Structures are given as structure tokens and as C-alpha cells.
Amino acid sequence: MLSRTADHLFWMARYMERAENTARMLDVNYQTSLLPQSAAMAEQGWRGLLSISELTSSFSRKHAQVSAGDVMDFMVRDETNPSSIVACLRAARENARAVRGALTTEVWETQNQTWLEFNRRLEEGAFERDPATTFEWVKFRSHLSRGVTLGTMLQDEALHFLRIGSFLERADNTARLLDVKFQALAGGEDFGPGAAKEGQEVDFYHWSAILRSVSGFEIYRKVYRNVIHPEKVAELLILRPDMPRSLAGCMNDLLANLERVANQHSSETLRRAGRLRSDLQYGRIDEILATGLHAFLTEFLDRVNDLGIGISRDFLVPMAA
């Protein structure tokens, strides 16, 4: 496969996954902001959302204060923000158009219709009337895109590069979400064994919001059959390989697809991906918390970023003659 084609497929999947992840985070933050809380706490939640996506500085250049309306507008419909939902859906559609011949008709039509329909919804004011419905729509279209891709495409290199892009983006997002949210709920301190002090009442709804943002609330209740404990939330979203959006689950699928497209240049990237997967496979949550969750997640994000660079070097950038 031409590296140019692989690059477009990889980024088409990443942008679609990023649009879904942004919708998930906005939806949960919007629902949480409706709960009884102080204005300062509500603002902290929106600031945390900008921090997860590394948009704090770019947002500050356009807005003097952080408010729910400005943050949602910036992350949904601001085309100058490359991580906004509208920008991500446009980029996914443009990457799909560039490799139209590598996609089935169903995959292309799903991407194109998503882009056109989202713009129509914005023009008609559907987002302003009901933000939650718009977020659910974006999530549904991402699910549809993923399902059509798996259900209609040949299981060849094109599909593998799509999957690599999806799982790399998902792992990055889950780690960012965990890092910011756990620090916020631990009072700004690193989350470790002593973070939840005796007598400190942690809001059930905020912990459940973290789980809901990755479709993990029902899974948590099925697996642990207990009230929500922060340590168990971390374990589920980091180490459980059967949790679809966990770090372990993402790395298992990422490595499996990387192995299927391996070439003579990719041995080091495969080694690093395998080592990261092994660290998660044989890790224990008590050991992670003992060394500090923030340190663990920061290192994980660095290693995922390094993997992205390696994948780009080995597969997506034309080799020098």
C-alpha cells in the first residue's frame, strides 16, 4: 500500500475517533454541570475539559473567561480550533475523499453524510436547542462509521491502518481523561493510596460521569457489583483488557493490527508497542497507585506519542530513495 494512502486512512480514523471522544467529554461535562454545585466548581470542570484536549491557551486567546457556552461553542463549531467536532468531521471526510478508491461505497457515504448532516444541524440551531442530543448524534455516527467499516471492508491493510488510527487516538484520550479527572477529584494532588482521605465524601455522580464518558458505567457494575471506588475505576480503565476503551484493551488491538502490517522498518515500533502492552498486561493497580497515577499516565502518554511518531516514520512517510 502507498504510504500516502495509509496516511489518509490512519488520519481519517483518528479524526473520527477524536470527534466522538470530544462529544463524549462534552456530553458528560454538560450533564455534570446541571448538578447542584458552586460556580467555581462548575468552572473547574470546563477548565479541565480544555486541559484534557490541550486547548487552554488557544481558548484563552479568543475568550477572556471560561464559561459553559463559550467552551462548548469552541469545541463543537469553531472551525479555527483543529480539535473541534466540526473540524474533526471535516478532516475525516477530506481524508476519506482522498482515498475514495480504498473505501467501500458504504464507508464513503457514511463519512460524507455525517459531514453534511452535522453542518445542517448547526445551521438549523439543533446544537443550541439541545446540546446533549447533538453529542449523542455524533457518538452514534461514529459508531455507525466503525460498524460500516468492519462490516463492508476487506480485512486487508486498509482496514488495519484504520484500526491503528482508532485505537491510538482512543488510548491517548482515555489516558488524558483519567489524568485530568482523577487529579481534579483528588483535590489537585496526585491520586495515590492516601488521596481519598478519611471522611472525605467523593461525589458518586462525578465518578459515575468518568465511567459514562467511556461507556463504562454499566460495565463497572457488571464487573465489580459494588459501589464506585476510585481504585476500581482506575483498574477498569487502565488494566482490564475486556473493557473496550481501557488502555490495555486499546493496546491489545493496536498491537494486533500493527503486527498485520509489519514491514522491514517497523521492528522497533513493534517492540515498543509490545513492551507497553506487556506493562499493562502484567501491571497491578496497587503498584500503579503506589508510584502515583499522574506519573504513570504521563509516561503512558509519552510512550503513546512516541508510538505515533514511529508509526508515521515506518508506514506513513515515503521512505527516501
C-alpha positions in Angstrom: 0.0 0.0 0.0 1.2 3.5 -0.8 2.3 5.4 2.3 0.1 8.3 1.2 -3.0 6.1 1.2 -2.1 4.6 4.5 -1.7 8.1 6.0 -5.1 9.2 4.8 -6.8 6.1 6.2 -4.9 6.4 9.5 -5.9 10.1 10.0 -9.5 9.5 8.8 -10.0 7.1 11.6 -8.1 9.3 14.2 -10.3 12.3 13.4 -13.5 10.3 13.6 -12.5 8.9 16.9 -11.4 12.3 18.1 -14.8 13.8 17.2 -16.5 11.0 19.2 -14.2 11.4 22.2 -14.8 15.2 22.2 -18.6 14.6 22.1 -18.3 12.1 25.0 -16.4 14.5 27.2 -18.6 17.5 26.4 -21.8 15.4 27.0 -20.6 14.2 30.4 -19.4 17.7 31.4 -22.6 19.3 30.3 -24.7 16.7 32.3 -22.5 17.1 35.3 -22.8 20.9 35.1 -26.5 20.6 35.7 -26.0 19.1 39.1 -26.1 21.4 42.2 -22.6 22.8 42.6 -20.8 26.1 43.1 -19.9 28.3 40.2 -16.2 27.8 40.9 -16.6 24.0 40.8 -18.5 24.2 37.5 -15.8 26.4 36.0 -13.1 24.0 37.1 -14.9 21.3 35.2 -14.9 23.3 32.0 -11.2 24.3 32.5 -10.4 20.6 33.0 -12.1 19.8 29.7 -9.9 22.3 27.9 -6.8 20.9 29.7 -7.6 17.3 28.5 -7.6 18.4 24.9 -4.6 20.8 25.4 -6.8 23.8 24.3 -6.4 26.1 27.3 -4.0 28.6 25.6 -5.9 28.7 22.2 -9.2 29.1 24.1 -7.7 32.0 26.2 -6.7 33.8 23.0 -10.3 34.1 21.9 -12.2 34.2 25.3 -11.4 36.3 28.4 -13.4 34.0 30.7 -14.3 30.3 30.9 -18.0 29.7 30.6 -20.0 26.6 29.6 -21.4 28.3 26.5 -18.1 29.5 25.2 -16.3 26.2 25.8 -19.0 24.2 24.1 -19.1 26.6 21.1 -15.3 26.5 20.9 -15.1 22.7 21.0 -18.1 22.0 18.8 -18.4 24.6 16.0 -15.3 26.7 16.0 -13.5 25.9 12.7 -10.3 27.7 13.9 -10.0 25.0 16.6 -8.5 22.0 14.8 -9.8 19.7 17.6 -13.4 20.9 17.4 -16.0 18.4 16.4 -16.8 20.3 13.1 -13.0 20.5 12.3 -12.5 16.8 13.0 -15.5 15.7 10.9 -14.3 17.9 8.1 -10.8 16.4 8.3 -12.2 12.8 8.5 -14.3 13.5 5.4 -11.4 15.1 3.4 -9.1 12.2 4.2 -11.8 9.7 3.1 -12.3 11.6 -0.1 -8.6 11.5 -0.8 -8.6 7.7 -0.7 -12.2 7.1 -2.1 -10.9 4.1 -4.1 -9.6 2.3 -1.0 -13.0 2.5 0.8 -16.3 0.8 0.1 -19.2 2.9 -1.1 -20.9 2.4 2.2 -17.9 3.8 4.2 -17.5 6.8 2.0 -21.3 7.6 2.0 -21.3 7.4 5.8 -18.4 9.8 6.2 -19.8 12.2 3.6 -23.3 12.2 5.0 -22.0 12.7 8.6 -20.2 15.8 7.5 -23.2 17.2 5.5 -25.8 16.4 8.2 -23.7 17.9 11.0 -23.4 21.2 9.2 -27.1 21.1 8.5 -27.8 20.6 12.2 -25.6 23.5 13.1 -27.3 25.8 10.6 -30.7 24.8 11.9 -29.8 25.6 15.5 -30.1 22.0 16.8 -27.0 22.3 18.9 -28.2 25.4 20.7 -31.6 23.9 21.4 -30.3 20.6 22.8 -26.6 20.1 23.2 -27.0 16.6 24.7 -28.9 15.4 21.6 -26.2 16.7 19.3 -23.5 14.9 21.3 -25.4 11.7 21.2 -25.8 12.1 17.4 -22.0 12.5 16.9 -21.4 9.4 19.0 -24.0 7.4 17.0 -22.4 8.5 13.7 -19.0 7.4 14.9 -20.5 4.0 15.9 -22.1 3.8 12.5 -18.9 4.6 10.7 -17.0 2.0 12.7 -19.7 -0.6 12.1 -19.9 0.0 8.4 -16.1 -0.2 8.1 -15.9 -3.5 9.9 -19.0 -4.9 8.1 -18.1 -4.0 4.5 -14.4 -3.6 4.0 -12.0 -6.3 3.1 -9.8 -7.3 6.0 -6.6 -6.1 4.4 -4.0 -3.4 5.1 -6.5 -0.6 4.5 -8.7 -1.8 7.4 -5.7 -2.4 9.6 -4.5 1.2 9.2 -8.0 2.5 10.0 -8.0 0.4 13.2 -4.5 1.5 14.2 -5.6 5.1 13.9 -8.7 4.5 16.0 -7.0 2.6 18.9 -4.1 5.0 19.1 -6.4 8.0 19.4 -8.7 6.2 21.9 -5.7 5.2 24.1 -4.5 8.8 24.2 -7.9 10.2 25.0 -8.6 7.7 27.8 -5.3 8.4 29.5 -5.8 12.2 29.2 -9.3 11.9 30.7 -8.2 9.8 33.6 -5.2 12.0 34.4 -7.2 15.3 34.5 -10.4 14.0 36.1 -8.6 12.0 38.9 -6.4 14.9 39.8 -9.4 17.2 40.0 -11.4 14.8 42.2 -8.3 14.2 44.4 -8.2 17.9 45.1 -5.4 18.7 42.8 -3.0 16.2 44.3 -1.6 13.1 42.6 -4.0 10.2 43.1 -2.5 7.6 45.3 -3.4 5.4 48.2 -3.9 8.3 50.5 -5.7 10.6 48.1 -9.2 9.7 49.4 -8.9 11.0 53.0 -11.0 9.6 55.8 -14.3 11.4 56.0 -13.9 13.0 52.5 -17.1 12.5 50.6 -16.4 11.9 46.9 -19.5 12.7 44.8 -20.9 9.4 43.3 -22.1 11.4 40.3 -18.7 12.7 39.4 -17.1 9.2 39.5 -20.0 7.8 37.5 -19.6 10.6 35.0 -16.0 9.5 34.3 -17.3 6.0 33.7 -20.1 7.2 31.5 -17.8 9.2 29.4 -16.1 6.0 28.2 -19.4 3.9 28.2 -18.1 2.1 31.3 -20.7 2.7 34.0 -22.8 -0.5 33.2 -19.6 -2.5 32.7 -18.3 -1.4 36.1 -21.5 -2.5 37.8 -21.3 -5.9 36.0 -17.7 -6.5 36.8 -17.4 -5.2 40.4 -21.0 -5.4 41.6 -20.3 -2.8 44.2 -20.4 0.9 44.9 -18.0 3.0 42.8 -14.5 3.1 44.3 -11.8 5.3 42.7 -9.2 2.5 42.7 -11.6 0.2 40.8 -12.4 2.9 38.3 -8.7 3.3 37.6 -8.3 -0.5 37.4 -11.2 -0.9 34.9 -10.0 1.9 32.6 -6.3 1.0 32.7 -5.8 -2.7 33.2 -9.0 -4.5 32.1 -8.3 -5.9 28.6 -12.0 -6.8 28.1 -13.0 -3.1 28.6 -13.2 -1.7 25.0 -11.9 1.8 25.9 -9.3 0.8 28.5 -5.6 1.4 28.0 -5.0 -2.4 28.0 -7.8 -3.0 25.5 -6.6 -0.3 23.2 -3.0 -1.5 23.2 -4.0 -5.1 22.6 -5.9 -4.1 19.5 -3.3 -1.6 18.4 -0.5 -4.2 18.6 -2.6 -6.9 16.8 -3.2 -4.6 13.8 0.4 -3.3 13.8 1.7 -6.9 13.5 -0.5 -7.4 10.4 1.1 -4.5 8.5 4.6 -5.0 9.8 7.5 -4.3 7.3 11.2 -4.4 7.4 11.4 -0.9 9.0 8.9 -1.4 11.8 10.6 -3.8 14.2 11.5 -1.1 16.8 8.0 0.3 16.8 6.5 -3.2 17.2 8.9 -3.8 20.1 7.9 -0.6 21.9 4.2 -1.3 21.3 4.7 -4.9 22.7 6.6 -3.6 25.7 3.9 -1.1 26.5 1.2 -3.8 26.1 3.1 -6.1 28.4 3.4 -3.4 31.1 -0.4 -3.1 31.1 -1.0 -6.9 30.8 1.1 -7.7 33.9 0.6 -4.5 35.8 -1.3 -4.2 39.1 -3.4 -1.2 40.2 -1.9 -1.1 43.7 1.6 -0.8 42.2 0.4 1.9 39.8 -1.2 3.9 42.7 1.8 3.4 44.9 4.1 5.1 42.4 1.5 7.8 41.5 -1.3 7.7 38.9 -0.3 11.0 37.4 3.3 9.8 36.8 2.1 6.6 35.3 -0.4 8.3 32.9 2.2 11.0 31.9 4.6 8.3 31.0 1.9 6.3 29.1 1.0 9.4 27.1 4.7 10.0 26.2 5.0 6.4 25.1 1.8 6.6 23.0 3.1 9.8 21.4 6.4 8.0 20.7 4.4 5.2 19.1 2.6 7.6 16.8 5.9 9.1 15.7 7.2 5.6 15.0 4.1 4.6 13.0 4.4 7.7 10.9 8.0 7.1 10.3 7.7 3.4 9.4 4.4 3.4 7.4 3.1 6.8 6.6 6.0 8.9 5.4 7.6 7.9 2.0 11.0 6.4 2.5 13.9 8.2 1.0 15.2 6.6 -2.2 
